[in-house]
Amino acid sequence: MVNEQNNDFVVTPWEVHGKIDYNRLMEKFGTSPITEDLLERIRRHAGDLHFMLRRGIFFTHRDMDWILDEFEKGNKFHLYTGRGPSDHTHLGHLVPWVFTKWLQDKFDAKLIFQLTDDEKFLFKEELELSDTYSYALDNALDVIALGFDPNKTEIYIDTDNAKTFYKLALPIAKKITFSTVKASFGFDNSMNIGSIFYTSIQAVPAILESVKQGKNIPCLIPHAIDQDPHFRVARDVLPKLGFYKPGNIQCQFIPGLSGPESKMSASDPTETIFVTDTPKSVKNKIIKYAFSGGQATIKEHRELGGNPDIDVSFQWLKLLFEPDDQKLKKIEEDYRTGDLLTGDLKNILIEKANEFLIHHRKEREKAKDKLDRFLVKD
C-alpha cells in the first residue's frame, strides 16, 4: 500500500486518488522501469511494439527479463489478468486487457482471466453475492469481445471454481501471516475475515497452469499498478511452495473525466465512460465533463496554445483510442500551437471513442453465444 500524504496521492488496490508520482510508486513498490534494452528484447520476439509500450503506458515490471529468458529456452509463459466485477466494464479496465490481447497474439500465450466476484462481495458493503456474480458474467462478455483466442483463453469466476481455487489457496494462505496482510494492504482489526483471506485466492491463477501441467510454467501478469500489493504477497509466498514467482508488467491509470489527478471509477458516472454507454451519452459526457488543457478564450488559445499533458481528451487518445503515433503527434503539436481548439480535440475523441465502442458492443452481443466456450467451472 502507498499512502503518500506528503505527495498528496493514495494508491491501494481499492482506492486511488491524487496526482500520481509513478517514479515514487516504483520506488515504494520495488518495481523496475521498462528500459530501452527490455523494449528491444520484446520487439525482437514480437516483431513490433504495442503502442502502450512505445508510449510508456506500461512502464514498470518485475522479472520481465527472466520471463523472456525462459521464453528463449522454450519454456513459454502463460498470462494471467482479471477484474473485480462491481459494475459494468469501463474504459479504464480495457487498457490492460487490450495489451494482454496483444501479448497473447504475439507470444502465442494461454490466458487465465479471473473474475473475482467473491472479492467485490467482501469489500463492497452495498453488494450482494448475486450482484457481483451477475456483473462477472456481464464483464466476461467484454473480455470475449476484445477477440481473445477461445482455444487459449480460460475465464474463471471465483465462486464457480471454489473447489479448484480453495484447494490451491489453502497452502498459500497457510504461509501468509496476518501481519503481512496488514502491512501490505493497510488493514486494521475492523476488516472482515474474508477480506484478510482473499489475497490467497488472487494468487491461485499464477500457479494454476503449473498445477495442471505438473511442472513449473512461468506466469506473466499484466495489470494496473494499484494491484501490485496482491502480487508482491504472491511472489513472496509461492516459491515457498515450490512454484516460480509470477512476473508482472504494470500500467498507468486512465484518468477520470474531471482531470489528470482523478482515476476512472465505476462509482462516479460523471468520471467514467462505460462500454455500455450510448454514443449520445459518450458525446455528452466528454463535452460536459472532460477536463480541458486549453485556454480560457479562443483568442488566448490561438496565441498561447493548449497543454495536452493535462487534457483528458488527449490523454484518452494517447492511452487507448489513437494507436497511430504520427497521428497522435500531429494532434499534440496542433493543440500545443493553438491550431487545434479544445472543442476540436473533444470531437476527435468522441469520434474515435464511439467508433471503438460501437464495434465493441457488436462483438459483445456475439460474445453471448460464445460464453460457454470461455467459462471454466468446477
Secondary structure, 3 states (H helix, E strand, C coil): CEEECCCCEEECCCCEEECCCHHHHHHHHCCEECCHHHHHHHHHHHCCCCHHHHCCCEEEEECHHHHHHHHHCCCCCEEEEEECCCCCCEHHHHHHHHHHHHHHHHHCCCEEEEECHHHHHHHCCCCCHHHHHHHHHHHHHHHHHCCCCCCCEEEEEHHHHHHHHHHHHHHHHHCCCHHHHHHHHCCCCCCCHHHHHHHHHHHCHHHHHHHHHCCCCCEEEEEEHHHHHHHHHHHHHHHHHCCCCCEEEEECCCCCCCCCCCCCCCCCCCCCCECCCCHHHHHHHHHHHCCCCCCCCHHHHHHHCCCCCCCHHHHHHHHHHCCCHHHHHHHHHHHHHCCCCHHHHHHHHHHHHHHHHHHHHHHHHHHCCCHHHHEECC
